[in-house]
Amino acid sequence: MANQVFNFGAGPAMLPVPVMEKIQAEFLNYNGMGVSAIEISHRSKEFVAILEAAQATFRELSGVPDNYKILFVHGGARMQFAALPLNLAGRTATQKCLYFETGNFAKLALKDAAPFCDVKVVASGAATNHDRLPPYSSADIDQDAAYCHITSNNTVYGSQWQTFPDTGAVPLIADQTSEILSREIDYSKFGCIYAGMQKNLGPSGMAMVVIREDLLGFASEHTPLLLNYTELDKDNSLTNTTNTFAIYVVKLMLDWLKAEGGVKVIEARNRAKAARLYALLDGSGFYKGFVQPEFRSIMNVTFNLASEELEAKFLKEAGAAGLYALKGHRAVNGIRASIYNPMPTAGVEALASFMEEFERNNG
């Protein structure tokens, strides 16, 4: 590809080249139909086959048990911040919902939930500017709660839950937007997980919700139809005209991940990519990693330089070297390298080599 860059953007993020080429090749003529996948009816047998293939491949790759429903929903992960309490707070008379506040999107999740339930913060990392996950004890998990919510990977700050909290009888809910299918996870530990598509699954604007079937049927009477998981399950995510193109791309992304060897193989690759960058940070007095080592994400590597001027120079020269979208989130500033599943090892090596050269020239 002419002028190819390595895209380290946090999302919408890069897609694998084979997936992009497949989209390009089929765009005018999907499966010999003479039309694009973006044009066919969401209720046609051809699209239903795409949808069901995506669900089946996700189940195969993730190991999600059979008693979990796989839904495609509108509005990305942000819409689910409100949809979750609308669907689940009614499980208990208290309508109490527990949240771990571990960063930007965790904070937004509890803010958006607050109008629809009694939000309780189990623990917050705000005191340390989210450079670690906050301590907590099992006694902090109120067993009268409808659910307990975590953001399993912190895109903005670059932290990640290495082990998940034991919430007892309270269903554990996880926003896995920035890490879904990046590592092997026992999904039976969760009542529900959800993820926006734009980091590891495909285009922006939609999300996948994976919910244990016994958690359906508790939606508030005020829940809008298109946010009601029970109704979406009855209609197999086709309550209205869904984003057919996004689901088509998700299917291609899942096919790609399967062809790469599945989640076990991609996790080993992801850990090796992250280890290359963290070893460089730890061996340097020039770069300063943001997150405490025991909480580091393998998806989002965040660090700072000695001054804003030096960071600006780094970003300018990195861009000229074909290393795209490395600017950190405004809450942290600095540098953020998002190295999701599609990021090839070559991209991480290019970044590491650039960082070593930049340190030699400016340290």
C-alpha positions in Angstrom: 0.0 0.0 0.0 1.3 3.4 -0.9 2.0 5.8 2.0 0.9 3.1 4.5 1.1 4.2 8.2 0.8 2.3 11.4 -2.4 3.5 13.1 -2.1 3.6 16.9 -5.4 5.4 17.3 -7.6 4.4 20.3 -10.7 4.2 18.2 -12.0 4.1 15.6 -8.9 1.9 15.3 -7.1 0.1 12.5 -8.5 -2.9 10.7 -6.4 -5.8 9.5 -5.3 -5.3 5.8 -6.8 -8.7 4.8 -10.2 -7.6 6.2 -10.0 -4.2 4.4 -9.1 -6.0 1.1 -12.0 -8.4 1.6 -14.4 -5.5 2.0 -13.0 -3.8 -1.1 -13.2 -7.0 -3.2 -16.8 -7.7 -2.2 -18.1 -4.1 -2.0 -19.8 -4.1 -5.4 -20.7 -7.7 -5.6 -21.3 -9.6 -2.4 -21.4 -13.4 -2.7 -22.2 -13.2 -6.4 -25.4 -11.3 -5.8 -24.5 -8.3 -8.0 -25.1 -5.9 -5.1 -23.1 -4.9 -2.0 -23.6 -6.3 1.5 -24.4 -2.7 2.5 -27.5 -2.8 0.2 -29.2 -6.0 1.1 -32.2 -6.2 3.4 -31.6 -6.8 7.1 -34.3 -9.5 6.9 -33.0 -11.2 3.8 -31.7 -14.8 4.2 -28.3 -13.6 3.0 -28.0 -11.0 5.8 -29.4 -13.3 8.4 -26.7 -15.8 7.4 -24.0 -13.1 8.0 -25.5 -12.2 11.4 -25.7 -15.8 12.6 -22.3 -16.6 11.3 -20.9 -13.7 13.3 -22.7 -14.9 16.4 -21.5 -18.5 15.9 -17.8 -17.5 15.3 -17.8 -15.2 18.3 -19.1 -18.0 20.5 -16.5 -20.4 19.1 -13.6 -17.9 19.6 -14.7 -16.7 23.0 -15.9 -19.9 24.6 -19.1 -18.1 25.7 -21.4 -20.8 27.2 -24.7 -21.7 25.4 -26.9 -20.0 28.0 -25.6 -16.5 26.9 -27.3 -14.5 24.3 -25.3 -12.5 21.7 -26.9 -9.2 20.7 -25.9 -6.5 18.2 -27.1 -3.1 19.6 -27.2 0.5 18.5 -25.3 3.4 19.9 -21.9 1.8 20.7 -20.8 1.1 24.3 -21.9 4.6 25.5 -25.6 3.7 24.8 -25.2 0.6 27.0 -24.3 2.8 30.0 -28.0 3.7 30.2 -29.3 0.5 28.8 -27.8 -1.6 31.5 -29.7 -0.1 34.5 -32.9 0.1 32.4 -32.6 -3.7 31.8 -31.1 -4.9 35.1 -31.7 -2.5 38.0 -35.2 -4.0 38.4 -33.7 -7.4 39.4 -33.7 -6.2 43.0 -36.2 -4.0 45.0 -33.3 -1.7 46.0 -32.4 -1.0 42.3 -28.9 -0.6 43.7 -26.1 -0.9 41.1 -22.4 -1.0 42.0 -19.6 0.6 40.0 -15.9 0.6 40.1 -14.6 4.0 39.1 -11.3 3.3 37.4 -11.1 5.9 34.7 -12.8 8.1 32.1 -15.3 5.6 30.7 -16.0 4.0 34.0 -16.9 7.5 35.3 -19.2 8.1 32.3 -20.8 4.7 32.8 -21.9 5.5 36.3 -22.9 9.0 35.4 -25.2 7.8 32.6 -26.6 5.1 34.9 -27.5 7.4 37.7 -30.9 8.6 36.4 -32.1 5.0 36.2 -30.9 3.3 39.4 -29.3 3.9 42.8 -25.6 4.1 41.9 -23.0 3.2 44.5 -19.3 3.5 43.9 -17.5 0.4 45.3 -14.0 2.0 44.9 -12.4 4.9 43.0 -9.0 5.4 41.6 -9.5 9.2 41.2 -7.1 10.0 44.2 -4.1 8.7 42.2 -5.4 10.0 38.8 -6.2 6.4 37.8 -2.6 5.2 37.6 -3.6 2.0 39.3 -6.8 0.1 40.1 -8.3 1.0 43.5 -8.1 -1.5 46.4 -11.3 -3.1 47.6 -12.5 -6.0 49.7 -15.3 -8.5 49.1 -17.2 -6.9 52.0 -17.5 -3.8 49.7 -19.8 -5.8 47.3 -23.3 -5.3 48.6 -25.2 -8.5 47.9 -28.5 -6.7 47.6 -27.3 -5.0 44.4 -28.7 -5.7 41.0 -25.2 -5.9 39.4 -21.6 -4.8 39.8 -20.0 -3.0 36.8 -16.3 -2.8 35.9 -14.5 -1.3 32.9 -12.1 -4.2 32.3 -9.5 -2.2 30.2 -9.0 1.5 30.7 -8.4 3.0 27.3 -7.5 6.5 28.4 -5.1 5.8 31.3 -3.8 2.4 30.1 -4.8 0.1 33.1 -6.4 -3.3 33.0 -8.0 -5.7 35.4 -5.6 -8.7 35.6 -8.0 -10.7 37.8 -11.6 -9.9 38.1 -13.5 -9.2 41.4 -15.5 -11.9 43.0 -18.9 -10.4 43.4 -20.6 -13.4 45.0 -24.3 -13.7 43.9 -24.2 -10.2 42.3 -23.8 -10.5 38.5 -20.6 -9.0 37.3 -20.9 -6.7 34.3 -17.9 -5.6 32.2 -17.4 -3.0 29.5 -14.8 -4.8 27.4 -14.8 -2.3 24.5 -11.0 -1.9 24.3 -10.0 -5.5 24.9 -12.6 -7.9 23.7 -11.1 -11.1 22.3 -7.6 -9.8 23.1 -7.0 -12.4 25.8 -8.6 -15.6 27.0 -11.4 -14.9 29.6 -13.8 -17.2 31.4 -17.0 -15.6 30.4 -19.0 -17.7 32.8 -17.8 -15.4 35.6 -19.8 -12.6 34.1 -23.5 -11.9 34.0 -23.0 -9.7 31.0 -20.2 -8.2 28.9 -20.5 -5.6 26.2 -18.2 -3.9 23.8 -18.2 -1.1 21.3 -17.0 -2.4 17.9 -14.5 0.3 17.0 -11.4 -1.1 18.6 -11.2 -4.9 18.2 -14.4 -5.8 16.3 -15.0 -3.4 13.4 -16.6 0.0 12.7 -17.9 2.5 15.3 -21.5 3.2 16.2 -22.6 -0.2 17.4 -21.9 -2.6 20.2 -22.1 -6.3 21.0 -23.9 -7.4 24.2 -23.4 -10.9 25.6 -25.8 -11.5 28.4 -26.7 -14.6 30.5 -30.3 -15.6 29.6 -31.5 -15.6 33.2 -30.8 -11.8 33.3 -33.4 -11.1 30.6 -36.9 -10.1 31.5 -36.2 -7.4 34.1 -36.4 -4.3 31.9 -38.2 -1.3 33.3 -41.5 -0.5 31.7 -39.9 2.8 30.6 -37.1 1.1 28.6 -37.1 2.2 25.0 -37.8 -0.7 22.6 -34.3 -0.5 21.0 -32.6 -0.6 24.4 -34.6 -3.6 25.7 -32.4 -6.6 25.6 -35.3 -9.0 26.0 -37.0 -7.7 22.9 -33.7 -7.6 21.0 -33.1 -11.2 21.9 -36.6 -12.2 20.7 -35.9 -10.5 17.3 -32.3 -11.7 17.1 -31.1 -8.1 17.0 -33.4 -7.3 14.1 -36.1 -5.3 15.9 -35.4 -2.5 13.4 -33.1 -2.0 10.4 -29.8 -2.6 12.0 -26.4 -1.5 10.8 -25.9 -4.3 8.3 -22.5 -3.1 7.1 -21.0 -3.0 10.6 -22.2 -6.5 11.4 -20.8 -7.7 8.0 -17.4 -6.2 9.0 -17.6 -7.8 12.4 -18.1 -11.2 10.7 -15.0 -10.6 8.6 -13.0 -9.5 11.7 -14.0 -12.7 13.5 -13.1 -14.8 10.5 -9.7 -13.1 10.4 -9.1 -13.7 14.1 -10.0 -17.4 13.7 -7.6 -17.7 10.7 -4.9 -16.1 12.8 -5.2 -19.0 15.3 -7.8 -17.7 17.7 -7.7 -15.9 21.0 -4.9 -17.9 22.5 -2.6 -17.1 19.7 -3.6 -13.4 19.5 -3.1 -13.0 23.3 0.4 -14.3 23.1 1.1 -11.8 20.2 -0.5 -9.0 22.2 1.5 -9.7 25.3 4.7 -9.8 23.3 3.9 -6.4 21.6 3.1 -4.8 25.0 6.2 -6.3 26.6 8.4 -4.8 23.9 7.2 -1.3 24.7 7.1 -1.7 28.5 10.6 -3.1 28.5 11.7 0.0 26.6 9.9 2.3 29.1 11.3 0.5 32.1 14.9 0.6 30.7 14.7 4.3 30.0 15.0 7.4 32.2 13.8 9.4 29.2 10.2 8.0 29.0 7.9 7.7 32.0 5.2 5.1 32.0 1.9 6.4 33.4 0.4 3.2 35.0 1.9 1.3 37.9 3.4 -1.9 36.4 1.1 -4.4 38.0 -1.9 -2.8 36.4 -0.6 -2.2 32.9 -2.8 -2.8 29.9 -1.7 -4.9 26.9 -4.0 -2.8 24.7 -3.1 0.8 25.5 0.4 1.8 26.5 0.6 5.3 28.0 3.7 7.3 28.8 5.0 10.9 29.2 8.1 12.8 28.3 9.8 15.5 30.4 7.9 18.4 28.9 4.9 19.2 26.7 7.4 20.7 24.2 9.2 17.4 24.0 6.0 15.5 23.6 4.9 17.8 20.8 8.2 17.2 19.0 7.8 13.4 19.5 4.3 13.5 18.0 5.4 15.6 15.0 8.4 13.4 14.2 6.5 10.2 14.8 3.8 11.3 12.4 6.4 12.1 9.8 7.7 8.6 10.3 4.4 7.0 9.6 3.4 6.4 13.2 -0.2 7.8 13.3 -2.5 8.9 16.2 -0.1 8.6 19.2 -1.4 11.7 21.0 -2.7 10.8 24.5 -6.2 11.5 25.7 -6.6 15.1 27.1 -7.1 13.7 30.6 -3.6 12.4 30.6 -1.8 14.1 27.7 1.5 12.5 26.8 1.6 9.5 24.4 -0.7 6.6 24.0 0.0 3.7 21.7 -3.1 1.6 21.2 -2.0 -1.9 20.1 -5.2 -3.7 19.5 -5.5 -7.1 17.9 -5.0 -5.8 14.3 -1.8 -4.0 15.2 1.0 -6.1 13.6 4.2 -6.8 15.4 6.0 -4.8 12.7 4.1 -1.7 13.8 5.2 -2.0 17.4 8.8 -2.6 16.3 8.6 0.5 14.2 7.4 2.5 17.2 10.0 1.0 19.5 12.8 1.8 17.0 11.6 5.3 16.6 11.5 5.8 20.4 15.0 4.5 20.8 16.3 6.9 18.1 14.3 9.8 19.5 15.8 9.2 22.9 19.3 9.1 21.5 18.7 12.4 19.7 17.0 14.2 22.5 18.0 12.6 25.8 
